[in-house]
Amino acid sequence: MELQNTVKEALNALYHHPDDTVRMQADRWLQEFQRTIDAWQVSDNLLHDVSSNEETLIFCSQTLRSKVQRDFEELPSEAFRPLRDSLNSLLKTFHKGPPKVRTQISLAVAALAVHVPATDWGDGDIVNWLRDEMNSYPEFVPSFLELLRVLPEEAFNYKIAARPNRRRQFEKELASAMEVALSILTACLNIDELKEQVLEAFASWLRLRHRIPASTLASHPLVLTALSSLNSDILLEASVNVISELIHYTAARNSGGVSEQMPLIQVIVPQVMSLKAQLRDPSKDEEDVKAIARLFADMGDSYLELIANGSEESMLIVHALLEVAAHPEFDIASMTFNFWHNLQIYLVERDDYGTFPTEASREAERNRRLFVFRSSYESLVSLFCFRVQYPQDYMDLSKEDLKDFKQTRYDVADVLIDAALVLGGEATLKLLYIKLVEAVGSCGNDKCGDWRPAEAALYCIRAVSDYVSDMEAEVMPQVMSLLPKLPHQPALQTTVCLIIGAYSKWLNSAASGLSFLPSLIDILVKGMSISEDTAAAAALAFRHICNDCGKRLCGALDGLFDIYQRAVIGEGAFKVSAEDSLHLVEALSVVITELPSDHAKKALELLCLPAVTPLQDIVNQGPLVLGQKTARELTVHIDRLANIFRYVNHPEAVADAIQRLWPIFKAIFDLRAWDMRTMESLCRACKNAVRTSKRFMGFTLGAILEEIQGLYRQHHQPCFLYLSSEVVKIFGSDPTCSDYLKILIETLFSHTICLLTKIQDFTSRPDIADDCFLLASRCIRYCPHLLFPSVVFPSLVDCSMIGITVQHREAGNSILTFLSDMFDLANTSQGENYLSIRDSVIIPRGATITRILVASLTGALPTSRLETVIYAILALTRAYGSRALEWAKESVSLIPSTAVTEVEMLRFLQALSGVASGGDFNALSMPIEELSEVCRRNRTVREIVQGALRPLELNSVNSVVG
């Protein structure tokens, strides 16, 4: 009684106390209480206590539901029957009580049924028991109907801590009880006020996809009631849920195919089609229209194969879907997007015509279908152009509304691409050009009344740019001629700039394309002064034009340099941000790439100058000034150099440039090594130079690596490791670099290992762990001859074992990938030579590694990492065969039988045995995943398993890294 009062007091404090601190304390206490064994009895008592208020009832019903779902194993087996009877009593007690409480109790009973086999439940099974209860207590039928509804839903509720085998068994029990369940629901149809509940429960049972003959369902009273209730305002939503499930049911993989389901389809489709007129009924509630639209969308998605044949009957559904697509509410119209996309794939992909015997017959059928659906996709283009138009009040949109509007435009662009794939890019372009001409015709120059339709048409033309031929000669010249005549409204000019960039390939290839370049570049230059968004679009367009027209722009390099310098230095009214200026850096870089080597070297110097000059000025002011500058003041220039080194594809010129720049870089390395942001930027620049110049780097590469080796000892910047991994990737197999690389990796690894001696170190510096083991994996792939014989290799393996269970995703994945790469060594070109060294390190540690990996599988790491963990276990098993099986057997034998049964352990070991014998990884992973599920089924079990496997105990490595 005292604990019950404490619960009530805590709830009162949680909901009513004015002090936030007290409310938080009450909340924490209640959460802890829910995890205790006492929560069972206290919650049950308070639910039966007539003096409990609604807050107490809701909390206790939620607690009891949660306990049954997650902690049922806490109870002795003899507690089941009293618990079932108590829940049944509560279900009756609250049949007219708070709906939230009744729902929670229904869920608790359903969860109990998931745990308890039908043979132990008694009375046949839960459905038969439920039928008997309903017959004995008709006054409580509404409560029992809610339980009947949630039963099939809970079969797929993975919050319930049931073993996988028991879950499968429960699904079979429900399937075998389908006839009884439907008979209960049919009997309840006679009570009008229960019809909505009955239909919702019927929809729930249909989700089991149990194979009931289509002919039986076609005439079943429940189906006929749902169909006849589609015109009922009260029952519409429940009826739509049933019909939607029936549509999915007829198209399910285990349904026997469309032909077998035709009797049911022939009943459903005419009834749904009769609702078409309601889509345009202005008196209809929007939610009702949305429900009806959903049925048409479901038919389109489910009967795609039938519709794609293009028969007269199927086109009726297509026309109805066009009606949905035409609805003014985007949420309703967008329900059809998935259908148009999948239909496009069906029409265009040649694989879908495999049933036709010859290539000629396949092509003929493809062309026939494309012709049949042509008008439908033409209608879509016309319907959706206005959807992307800026709203009148777009300047006042909130951030969230603006985000939604942008997403709408992206979604419409995807539909236009589908249309272009069916109609052809040129045909789609013509339709959109008509819209553009109409829009421009109603819009003069700067004094235009409404620029928005023109912007919308241009946005759509941009969306299909990838599907318009680069040689198109009819429409694109007219589009390009229109662009300079459009008003200088910021949003419109932003789209103008983007469309110029989108058609850069056309500008390079089409007969008249180059003639437009001067006027279009003028638009881009002016765009850089209009607004930040327009400047960003103009910079991006410059990049595309230079990427695709680079050779043709070599003669205009002086003019391009002028634009570049004005934008980068920030002269005049240009509004190009530092980030967007990187587009211009790339633009000029690719043009320089097209120059002959002697000209490229001089052009590269000019390109670097706006970035080098301010860096040189800062360095010249001395160490104190350099040390005091913000990272941003340095990285804005270094990032530009990084992009130059990445995109100027003249290896010797880039090598010369970085050699000249090395004194500046070295000064920054020496004085800013503590500054992670600056070091990351500088290492990125060096990495790009190494990638571009490779062997031409010569002396400078040695100087860079010597610098980062020394600095890493003091500052431990992860980017030093990443830069080294790039060097290993490029030079690892070069025998002339072996001596230097050996010193490099041993130095970096030995210092990193000293930093990562316990799991807390990995947690506090995951970036170092991530880049360390990325480097280690690169060494396995590109220079195993340096890594495996190294004195540091055993300690590196020990270090990886400590960090396997780090929760940081990237760091954890790098460690597991390193281990997997080691285990897969035999699959690499040079790996065979180092197997004996690897084995001498792995075999003594094999049992510990396996134990930690099994612990990771069973709860030490989150389920999102399962795929990587399972691969590591399977790779270990494949590499070490019977020895790995023994290690695995030792590990799982540590887990108590209360957590994992002998059968579940055996299935896991049999799967590993299959892998050891050369079996397919994918085919054998299911029992391994199920062991993970069993061991994670609730908090108590997970703690028991982790306590047994002790993933943080590393007896075998204490002597090495202790």
Secondary structure, DSSP 8 states (H G I E B T S, - for coil): -HHHHHHHHHHHHHHH-S-HHHHHHHHHHHHHHHTSTHHHHHHHHHHH-TT--HHHHHHHHHHHHHHHHHHGGGS-GGGHHHHHHHHHHHHHHTTTS-HHHHHHHHHHHHHHHHHS-HHHH-SSSHHHHHHHHHHH-GGGHHHHHHHHHHHHHHTT-TTS---HHHHHHHHHHHHHTHHHHHHHHHHHTTSGGGHHHHHHHHHHHHTT-----HHHHHT-HHHHHHHHGGG-TTTHHHHHHHHHHHHHHHHSGGG--HHHHHHHHHHHHHHHHTTGGGGG-TTS-HHHHHHHHHHHHHHHHHTHHHHTT--HHHHHHHHHHHHHHT-SSHHHHGGGHHHHHHHHHHHH-GGGGTTSSSHHHHHHHHHHHHHHHHHHHHHHHHHHHGGGS--TTGGG--HHHHHHHHHHHHHHHHHHHHHHHHH-HHHHHHHHHHHHHHHHHT--STT-S--HHHHHHHHHHHHTGGGS-TT--SSHHHHHHHGGGS---HHHHHHHHHHHHHTHHHHHHSTTGGGGHHHHHHHHHHHTTT-HHHHHHHHHHHHHHHHHHHHHHGGGHHHHHHHHHHHHHT-TT----HHHHHHHHHHHHHHHHTS-HHHHHHHHHHHHHHHHHHHHHHHHT-HHHHHHS-HHHHHHHHHHHHHHHHH---HHHHHHHHHHHHHHHHHHHHHHTT-HHHHHHHHHHHHHHHHHHGGGGTHHHHHHHHHHHHHHHHH--HHHHHHHHHHHHHHTT-GGGHHHHHHHHHHHHHHHHHH-SSHHHHHH-HHHHHHHHHHHHHHHHH-HHHHTTSTTHHHHHHHHHHHTT-S-HHHHHHHHHHHHHHHTGGGSSSGGGGHHHHHHHHHHHHHHHHHHHHHIIIIIS-GGGHHHHHHHHHHHHHHHHHHHHHHHHHHHHTS-TTTS-HHHHHHHHHHHHHHHTT--HHHH-HHHHHHHHHHTSSHHHHHHHHHHH-TT--GGGHHHH-
